[in-house]
Amino acid sequence: MPAPELLSSQGLRLDGRRPNELRRIRCKLGVFTQPDGSAYLEQGNTKVLAAVYGPHQAAKSKSSNDGVVVNCQYSMATFSTGERKNRPRGDRKSQEMSMHLRQALTAAIKTELYPRSQIDVYVEVLQADGGAYCACVNAATLALTDAGVPLRAYAVACSASATAGARPGALVDVGHVEEAQGGVVLTVASLPNTVYVFRQCSVVGDVSQITHGLFRCGDESRNAGLQGYRGNPGQSSERTSSRRLDKARCCHDMK
């Protein structure tokens, strides 16, 4: 059975988007009260929860005098995909995604401000429909902002792919069907002055189209990040400051 064309004769994708158009993004901060920061993000049909704890004192085995230690844990819910199966948290894929997530967030956080400390970031994919890592980076950045962690810049992520067949072209923010049939997929986590490419599959089609999609992906991801939040990444929000003040008063009353 031949694969379906990812672009129609009118130049539209399977979900009606243009090739350079992002999926609809919805987000909400402060969804949990126990963590220091939390966020819920929908990027198309991909839905992610993120929670941040800390900064807090790190264990002696993990403590570093140079800066804070960022600990990330990536996991997928059993019902996140059409194939319902048990997904252990310590499997190879989860460890790989946790490592990439830690690299992106460590570059964004002002780690030198918190020596001998640790920040824990937990990300759970509730529904996966392509671009799960991108949604995790975006949700984790929002959770860090909600926790009041000083950032150098917002870490935002997006993906790009290239179509094969009769209508070749570059696609931005690909979904599950496009990931499975669109050939190579490049996922980019970027800061304002730096672009990180962490994954590249086997190339199918014209390499120049992939390169065009990569740069378009970086531009669109930066625009999405700027449109999503206009505040100063180095400052805490008023709601986060009041939350921490309430926690400090609670601890003082317990003493």
FENBELFEN-V929103 format. One record per run of one state. SS is the DSSP state (2 for helix, 1 for strand, 0 for the rest). FROM is the first residue (numbers start at 1). LEN is the number of residues. If there is no record, write none. Layout:
# FENBELFEN-V929103
<<SS:FROM:LEN> <SS:FROM:LEN>>
This chain:
# FENBELFEN-V929103
<<0:1:11> <1:12:1> <0:13:5> <1:18:1> <0:19:6> <1:25:5> <0:30:7> <1:37:7> <0:44:2> <1:46:12> <0:58:11> <1:69:8> <0:77:15> <2:92:17> <1:109:1> <0:110:1> <2:111:3> <0:114:3> <1:117:11> <0:128:4> <2:132:16> <0:148:3> <1:151:1> <0:152:4> <1:156:8> <0:164:5> <1:169:4> <0:173:3> <2:176:6> <0:182:3> <1:185:7> <0:192:2> <1:194:7> <0:201:6> <2:207:22> <0:229:9> <2:238:17> <0:255:1>>
